[in-house]
């Protein structure tokens, strides 16, 4: 099975400008515990551009949790802020940076953008109004 965490960080690095605010700047380090070891993911954000590495460096925000929980967050099955509120995730440093970065996490499976639902609901109504105006 593929590694959801590795896929998540690859996607964030490729699509950073689409996922994060263009004015965002800062560094995050994710320390993910697994089998008595810790994997480090260092994320540098500069105006929407994102670089990801496995460096163990100081960061503006350090997030620590279990790799299994982070895999679930990377798949959208868990939410990082909810896990933080349950003390399943610890954060040192700039918490607002993590709150901004949470935009990069996928939505839960099966959720849809509410704007799509509105478009579907009102599809065709604009055409009806245009026809009435032409009469």
C-alpha positions in Angstrom: 0.0 0.0 0.0 1.2 3.5 -0.8 2.3 5.8 2.0 -0.5 8.4 2.6 1.9 10.8 4.4 4.5 10.8 1.6 1.7 11.3 -1.0 0.3 14.1 1.0 3.6 16.0 1.3 4.3 15.4 -2.4 0.9 16.9 -3.3 1.5 19.9 -1.0 4.8 20.6 -2.6 3.4 20.4 -6.1 0.2 22.3 -5.5 1.2 24.7 -2.7 0.1 27.9 -4.5 -3.3 26.3 -5.1 -3.8 25.1 -1.6 -2.3 27.9 0.6 -2.7 31.6 0.8 -0.2 33.5 -1.4 1.0 35.7 1.5 1.8 32.7 3.7 5.3 32.4 5.0 6.9 30.2 7.6 8.3 26.7 8.4 6.6 23.7 10.0 8.2 20.4 11.1 6.1 17.3 11.5 7.6 14.8 13.9 5.7 11.5 13.3 6.3 8.7 15.8 6.3 5.1 14.4 7.7 1.9 15.9 9.8 3.8 18.4 11.3 6.0 15.7 10.5 9.5 14.6 10.1 10.6 10.9 10.6 14.3 10.3 8.9 16.2 7.5 10.1 19.8 7.2 7.9 22.2 5.2 9.1 25.7 4.2 6.3 28.0 2.9 7.2 31.2 1.1 4.3 33.1 -0.5 2.5 30.0 -1.5 5.6 28.1 -2.8 6.3 25.0 -0.7 9.5 23.0 -0.3 9.4 19.7 1.6 12.3 17.7 3.0 13.1 15.2 5.8 15.4 17.7 7.6 15.5 17.9 11.4 15.7 21.7 11.6 14.2 24.3 13.9 10.8 25.5 12.6 8.3 28.2 13.4 5.8 25.4 14.3 6.6 21.9 15.4 3.8 19.3 15.2 4.2 15.9 16.9 1.8 13.0 16.6 1.7 9.3 15.7 2.3 8.4 12.0 -1.0 6.4 11.9 -3.0 9.4 13.0 -1.2 11.6 10.5 -1.9 9.1 7.7 -5.6 9.4 8.6 -5.3 13.2 8.4 -3.5 12.9 5.1 -6.5 10.9 3.7 -9.1 13.2 5.1 -10.3 10.6 7.6 -9.2 12.7 10.6 -8.8 16.4 11.2 -5.6 17.8 12.6 -7.3 20.6 14.7 -9.7 18.1 16.2 -6.8 15.8 17.0 -5.0 18.8 18.6 -8.1 19.6 20.7 -8.1 15.9 21.9 -4.3 16.2 22.8 -3.5 13.6 20.1 -1.3 16.2 18.4 1.1 18.5 20.2 2.1 21.9 18.8 5.1 24.0 19.8 5.5 27.5 18.4 3.3 29.2 15.9 -0.1 27.6 16.1 -1.7 30.0 13.6 0.7 28.7 11.0 -0.7 25.2 11.5 -4.2 26.6 11.3 -3.4 28.1 8.0 -1.6 24.9 6.8 -4.7 22.8 7.5 -6.1 24.0 4.2 -3.7 21.6 2.6 -5.4 18.6 4.2 -8.1 16.9 2.1 -11.7 17.1 3.1 -13.3 14.0 4.6 -14.2 11.3 2.1 -17.7 11.8 0.6 -17.9 15.5 1.3 -18.7 17.9 -1.5 -18.1 21.6 -2.0 -21.3 23.3 -1.0 -21.0 25.6 -4.0 -21.4 22.5 -6.3 -24.7 21.6 -4.5 -26.0 25.1 -5.0 -25.0 25.1 -8.7 -26.8 21.7 -9.2 -29.9 22.9 -7.3 -30.2 26.1 -9.4 -29.0 24.7 -12.7 -31.3 25.8 -15.5 -32.9 28.6 -13.5 -30.6 31.2 -15.0 -31.6 29.9 -18.5 -35.3 30.2 -17.7 -34.8 33.8 -16.5 -32.9 34.7 -19.7 -35.7 33.3 -21.8 -38.2 35.4 -19.9 -36.1 38.5 -20.5 -36.0 37.8 -24.3 -39.8 37.6 -24.5 
